[in-house]
Amino acid sequence: MDWVKIVYSFILLVCGILIFVTSSSRKGDERRKFISTKAQSYAFVVVIGMLILEVVESIYRTFQGKSSYDSNGISPLIFLTMISVVYLITFLTYRKKYGD
């Protein structure tokens, strides 16, 4: 189980470095802000969607009579990894679409 955490930590670190490097490239103020804002808003929608699904699942488990403590919820490491990957992919996609 420890190797899974190491792999997720490595993916999170690589995505963080790539986000830092790709967002620091200069394209023009307005265009860079637009691309960054679009990627951030899409990542925010994904975060809100995941959290809503988690709340709905918790409510469903409560009404089914199952304890909400049976599931551990969202793992913070997996959550951060997924959000950083989503942001990186959307940022690179929008940069290619609206950039050069």
N, C-alpha and C positions, 0 to 999 in steps of 0.2 A: 504494500500500500504506500510505502514511503516513496517509491520510484514514481508513482503517479503524481504526488505532490511536487517532486523535483521537476518532472516534465512540465507540469502546469506553471510552476514558478519560472522555468526557463522560457516558456512561451510568453508569459506575461512580461518578462524582462525584455525579450527581443521585440515584442510589439511596442513596448514603451519607448525603447530606443529608436525604432523605426518611426513612430509618431513624432518624436522630437526632431529627428533628422528631416523627415518629409515636410513637417510644418514650418521648418525654418528656412526653406528654400524661398527665394524672393521671386515673385511673379508680378507684383503690382499690388498696391494696397487694397483697392476695392475688390479686385478679383480674389486675392488671397483671403480676405475677410469673408467674402461670399462663399467660397469653397469650404472654409473652415466652419462657418455657420451652418451650412447645409449638412455637413458630416456630423457636427455636434447635435443638431436637431434630430437626425435619424438615429443616432446612438441613444439619445434621450428617449425617443419613442420606444426603442427596444427595451430600455431599462424599465420604463413605466409599464410596458406590456408584460414583462417578466414578473414584476412586482404584483400587478393585478392578477395574473394567473396564480401566483403563490397565495394571495389572499383568498381567491375563489376556492382554491384547493383546501385551504384551512377551514373555510366556512363549510364546504361540502363534508369534510371529515367530521366536523363538529355535529352537523345534522345527522350524519350516519351513525353517530354514537361512538365513533373511534376517537381515541385521544389524539389531540393535535401534537402531543409529545412523541408519538410513534415515528414521525418523520423529523428529520433534522432541519428541514427547510433548505434554503439555498446556501451552498457553501460559498463563503466570501471569496476564496481564491478562484474557484471556477467562475463565479459571477464577474469578478474583475477581469479575468482572462477573456471571457466571452465578449464583454463590453469593449475591451481594448482591441480585440480582433475585429469586431463589427465596426468600430470607429476607424481603424486603419484601412479596412477594405473600402468603406464608403468614402473616406478621404482620398484614397488613391483613385477610386472610380470617378469622383467628382473632379479631381485635379486633371485627370486625363480628358474628361468630357468638357470641362469649362476652361481648362488651362491652355497649354500649348496648342 
